[in-house]
Amino acid sequence: MASSMKDIKLRIHSVESTMQITRAMELVAASKLRRAQERMERSRPYFEILHETIHDIAGLDDTILSPYVMQREVKRTCWIVIAGDRGLAGGYNNNIFKLVHAEAADREMIVVPVGKKALEYYRHKNIPVWSGAYQEAGAVTVGDCFTMANMLCRDFRRGEFDEIRIAFTTFVSALSQTPTTMGLLPIVVDHSGQGGGRSGTRITYEPDSETVYDMIVPEYLGGLIYGALCESFASEQGARRMAMDSATKNAGAMIDDLTLRYNRARQGAITQEITEIVAGAQYE
């Protein structure tokens, strides 16, 4: 009985130590989440203006022959997959991998993994990696995104892959994050002539709209990647905060259960000692 009580007490101390760690990680994630949300909100206007400009130019000029809008048979897809640098974030990483796997449907692909977990996953699966330079998602800067975008546009023009897609996690709220995929290149535009800018007036581009378009697309792609990175980083912190909150509550419930078991064992030991004393007194 004494041994059982000692084991329970050691287990309680162990769970208490774990609960302190999960509570600390929850607080750190909550702090990072606030900063990540601010960065995400700052990045959205830039992306929205670029997105509008890209579609305005192509929508007004249906003679644009840019390689970025030319549809071709898809034989090989380049996937930019944004995951986390660490685990302990619930299903955050696995959900994005499952989504990419479902959409890729065993077609030929090459991956740009962003985040340590993405790099480890695709190397383990022996899937070709375009670059392993972005293995720390938290350290990827806006400059890195534009550098990546320029190199991807170069390889796309060369025909090394036929489309570029990105997989990331959309930040809905601190309690909800949704894995998402989006096509980046080739750009699908509306040639109905309805994209004439916010004011509805025609805009003249110098030297011509196609040249301006080809110059803007890499910037547009970099803005998209950076926006997706901000969304994913905020989602990771939200998922980790939720996971650590759940772990802390589970640890508290486990401590309550172990404490109850300890008290019962202690009460049983005391009852047994009293019984032995009473029994011994009867023989005196």
C-alpha positions as CSV (number, residue, x, y, z in Angstrom):
1,M,0.0,0.0,0.0
2,A,2.8,2.4,0.9
3,S,4.5,1.6,-2.4
4,S,1.2,2.3,-4.3
5,M,0.8,5.7,-2.5
6,K,4.4,6.6,-3.3
7,D,3.9,5.8,-7.0
8,I,0.7,7.9,-7.1
9,K,2.5,10.8,-5.5
10,L,5.4,10.6,-8.0
11,R,2.9,10.6,-10.8
12,I,1.1,13.6,-9.4
13,H,4.4,15.5,-9.3
14,S,5.2,14.5,-12.9
15,V,1.8,15.6,-14.2
16,E,2.2,18.9,-12.3
17,S,5.5,19.5,-14.0
18,T,4.0,18.8,-17.4
19,M,1.1,21.1,-16.7
20,Q,3.5,24.0,-15.9
21,I,5.2,23.4,-19.2
22,T,1.9,23.3,-21.2
23,R,0.6,26.4,-19.4
24,A,3.9,28.3,-20.2
25,M,3.7,27.2,-23.9
26,E,0.1,28.4,-24.0
27,L,1.0,31.8,-22.8
28,V,3.9,32.1,-25.2
29,A,1.7,31.0,-28.1
30,A,-1.0,33.6,-27.1
31,S,1.7,36.3,-27.0
32,K,3.0,35.3,-30.5
33,L,-0.5,35.1,-31.8
34,R,-1.2,38.8,-31.0
35,R,1.9,39.8,-32.9
36,A,1.1,37.5,-35.8
37,Q,-2.4,38.9,-36.1
38,E,-1.0,42.4,-36.3
39,R,1.5,41.4,-39.0
40,M,-1.2,39.6,-41.0
41,E,-3.5,42.6,-40.9
42,R,-0.7,44.9,-42.1
43,S,0.1,42.6,-45.0
44,R,-3.5,42.2,-46.3
45,P,-3.9,45.7,-48.0
46,Y,-0.7,45.3,-50.0
47,F,-1.9,41.9,-51.3
48,E,-5.4,43.2,-52.1
49,I,-4.1,46.1,-54.2
50,L,-1.6,43.9,-56.1
51,H,-4.4,41.3,-56.7
52,E,-6.7,44.0,-58.0
53,T,-4.0,45.5,-60.3
54,I,-3.0,42.2,-61.8
55,H,-6.6,41.3,-62.7
56,D,-7.4,44.9,-63.9
57,I,-4.5,44.8,-66.4
58,A,-5.3,41.4,-67.8
59,G,-9.1,42.0,-67.8
60,L,-8.8,45.2,-69.9
61,D,-6.4,43.8,-72.5
62,D,-7.3,40.4,-73.9
63,T,-4.3,40.5,-76.3
64,I,-1.8,39.9,-73.5
65,L,0.4,37.0,-74.4
66,S,2.3,36.8,-71.1
67,P,3.5,33.3,-70.2
68,Y,1.9,33.9,-66.8
69,V,-1.6,33.7,-68.3
70,M,-1.1,31.1,-71.0
71,Q,-2.8,27.8,-70.0
72,R,-1.0,24.6,-70.8
73,E,-1.2,21.0,-70.2
74,V,-0.3,20.3,-66.5
75,K,2.4,17.6,-66.4
76,R,4.2,18.7,-63.3
77,T,3.0,20.9,-60.4
78,C,5.1,23.0,-58.1
79,W,3.6,23.1,-54.6
80,I,4.6,25.7,-52.0
81,V,3.6,24.0,-48.7
82,I,3.7,26.1,-45.6
83,A,3.8,24.2,-42.3
84,G,5.3,24.8,-38.8
85,D,8.7,24.6,-37.3
86,R,7.6,22.6,-34.3
87,G,4.8,20.2,-33.3
88,L,2.5,20.4,-30.3
89,A,0.0,22.3,-32.4
90,G,-2.8,19.8,-32.7
91,G,-3.5,18.8,-36.3
92,Y,-2.0,22.0,-37.8
93,N,0.8,20.3,-39.7
94,N,-0.9,17.0,-40.6
95,N,-4.1,18.7,-41.9
96,I,-2.1,20.7,-44.6
97,F,-0.1,17.6,-45.6
98,K,-3.3,15.5,-46.0
99,L,-4.9,18.3,-48.1
100,V,-2.0,18.5,-50.5
101,H,-1.8,14.7,-50.8
102,A,-5.5,14.6,-51.7
103,E,-5.3,17.4,-54.3
104,A,-2.0,16.2,-55.8
105,A,-3.7,12.8,-56.6
106,D,-0.4,11.0,-57.3
107,R,0.5,13.5,-60.1
108,E,4.1,14.5,-60.7
109,M,5.1,17.3,-58.3
110,I,8.0,19.2,-56.8
111,V,7.7,20.9,-53.4
112,V,8.9,24.1,-51.9
113,P,8.6,23.3,-48.2
114,V,8.4,26.2,-45.8
115,G,8.9,25.2,-42.2
116,K,10.9,22.4,-40.6
117,K,8.0,20.0,-40.5
118,A,7.3,20.4,-44.2
119,L,10.9,19.8,-45.1
120,E,11.2,16.7,-42.9
121,Y,7.8,15.3,-44.2
122,Y,8.6,15.6,-47.9
123,R,12.2,14.4,-47.6
124,H,10.9,11.4,-45.7
125,K,8.4,10.7,-48.5
126,N,11.2,11.1,-51.1
127,I,9.3,13.8,-53.0
128,P,11.6,16.2,-55.0
129,V,12.3,19.4,-53.1
130,W,12.8,22.5,-55.1
131,S,14.7,24.3,-52.3
132,G,15.4,23.5,-48.6
133,A,16.4,27.1,-47.8
134,Y,13.1,27.9,-46.1
135,Q,13.2,25.3,-43.3
136,E,12.4,27.9,-40.6
137,A,9.0,29.4,-41.3
138,G,9.3,31.9,-38.5
139,A,12.5,33.3,-39.9
140,V,11.3,33.7,-43.5
141,T,11.1,37.5,-44.3
142,V,9.2,39.4,-46.9
143,G,12.5,39.7,-48.9
144,D,12.8,35.9,-48.9
145,C,9.3,35.6,-50.3
146,F,10.1,38.0,-53.2
147,T,13.4,36.2,-53.9
148,M,11.5,32.9,-53.9
149,A,8.8,34.3,-56.2
150,N,11.3,35.6,-58.7
151,M,13.1,32.2,-59.0
152,L,9.8,30.4,-59.2
153,C,8.6,32.7,-62.0
154,R,12.0,32.1,-63.8
155,D,11.5,28.3,-63.6
156,F,7.9,28.6,-64.6
157,R,8.8,30.5,-67.8
158,R,11.5,27.9,-68.6
159,G,8.8,25.1,-68.4
160,E,10.3,23.3,-65.4
161,F,6.7,23.0,-64.1
162,D,3.4,23.8,-65.6
163,E,1.6,25.3,-62.6
164,I,2.3,26.7,-59.2
165,R,0.0,26.1,-56.3
166,I,0.3,27.1,-52.6
167,A,-1.0,25.3,-49.5
168,F,-1.3,27.2,-46.3
169,T,-3.6,27.5,-43.3
170,T,-6.2,30.4,-43.3
171,F,-6.6,32.2,-40.0
172,V,-10.3,32.4,-39.4
173,S,-10.1,33.2,-35.6
174,A,-8.1,32.2,-32.6
175,L,-10.3,29.1,-32.3
176,S,-10.6,28.2,-36.0
177,Q,-8.0,27.6,-38.7
178,T,-8.7,26.2,-42.1
179,P,-6.1,24.4,-44.4
180,T,-6.4,26.0,-47.9
181,T,-4.9,25.6,-51.4
182,M,-4.7,28.2,-54.1
183,G,-3.5,28.3,-57.7
184,L,-0.8,31.0,-58.3
185,L,0.4,30.4,-61.8
186,P,-0.9,30.5,-64.5
187,I,-3.2,33.3,-63.5
188,V,-6.8,32.9,-64.5
189,V,-8.2,36.3,-65.5
190,D,-11.6,37.6,-66.6
191,H,-11.5,39.1,-70.1
192,S,-15.1,40.4,-69.9
193,G,-13.8,43.9,-69.8
194,Q,-15.3,44.5,-66.3
195,G,-12.0,44.9,-64.5
196,G,-11.3,48.6,-65.3
197,G,-10.1,49.6,-61.9
198,R,-11.9,50.8,-58.9
199,S,-13.1,54.0,-60.7
200,G,-14.3,52.1,-63.8
201,T,-11.9,54.2,-66.1
202,R,-9.4,52.8,-68.5
203,I,-5.7,53.0,-67.5
204,T,-2.9,53.3,-70.0
205,Y,0.3,51.4,-69.1
206,E,3.8,52.4,-70.5
207,P,5.5,51.0,-72.5
208,D,2.6,48.6,-72.8
209,S,0.4,46.5,-70.5
210,E,2.1,43.2,-71.2
211,T,5.5,44.5,-70.2
212,V,4.1,46.1,-67.0
213,Y,2.2,42.8,-66.4
214,D,5.3,40.7,-66.6
215,M,7.1,43.0,-64.3
216,I,4.3,43.0,-61.7
217,V,3.6,39.3,-61.6
218,P,6.7,38.3,-59.6
219,E,5.9,41.0,-57.1
220,Y,2.3,39.8,-57.0
221,L,3.5,36.2,-56.4
222,G,5.8,37.4,-53.6
223,G,3.0,39.3,-52.0
224,L,0.8,36.2,-52.1
225,I,3.4,34.0,-50.6
226,Y,4.1,36.5,-47.8
227,G,0.4,36.9,-47.1
228,A,0.0,33.1,-46.9
229,L,3.0,32.9,-44.6
230,C,1.5,35.5,-42.3
231,E,-1.8,33.6,-42.3
232,S,-0.1,30.3,-41.6
233,F,2.1,31.6,-38.8
234,A,-0.9,33.2,-37.0
235,S,-2.9,29.9,-37.5
236,E,0.0,27.9,-36.0
237,Q,0.1,30.0,-32.9
238,G,-3.7,29.8,-32.6
239,A,-3.6,26.0,-33.0
240,R,-0.8,25.6,-30.5
241,R,-2.6,27.8,-27.9
242,M,-5.7,25.7,-28.2
243,A,-3.7,22.4,-28.0
244,M,-1.8,23.6,-24.9
245,D,-4.9,24.9,-23.3
246,S,-6.5,21.5,-23.8
247,A,-3.4,19.7,-22.5
248,T,-3.4,21.9,-19.4
249,K,-7.0,21.2,-18.7
250,N,-6.5,17.4,-19.2
251,A,-3.5,17.6,-16.9
252,G,-5.6,19.3,-14.2
253,A,-8.3,16.6,-14.6
254,M,-5.6,13.9,-14.3
255,I,-4.2,15.5,-11.1
256,D,-7.7,15.6,-9.6
257,D,-8.2,11.9,-10.4
258,L,-4.7,10.9,-9.1
259,T,-5.3,13.0,-5.9
260,L,-8.6,11.2,-5.3
261,R,-6.9,7.8,-5.8
262,Y,-4.1,8.9,-3.4
263,N,-6.6,10.0,-0.8
264,R,-8.4,6.7,-1.1
265,A,-5.2,4.7,-0.8
266,R,-4.2,6.8,2.2
267,Q,-7.6,6.3,3.9
268,G,-7.3,2.6,3.2
269,A,-3.9,2.4,4.8
270,I,-5.1,4.3,7.9
271,T,-8.2,2.1,8.2
272,Q,-5.9,-1.0,7.9
273,E,-3.6,0.3,10.7
274,I,-6.5,1.0,13.0
275,T,-7.9,-2.5,12.3
276,E,-4.6,-4.1,13.1
277,I,-4.3,-2.0,16.4
278,V,-7.8,-3.0,17.5
279,A,-7.2,-6.6,16.6
280,G,-3.9,-6.6,18.5
281,A,-5.5,-5.0,21.6
282,Q,-8.1,-7.9,21.8
283,Y,-5.4,-10.4,22.3
284,E,-3.7,-8.6,25.2
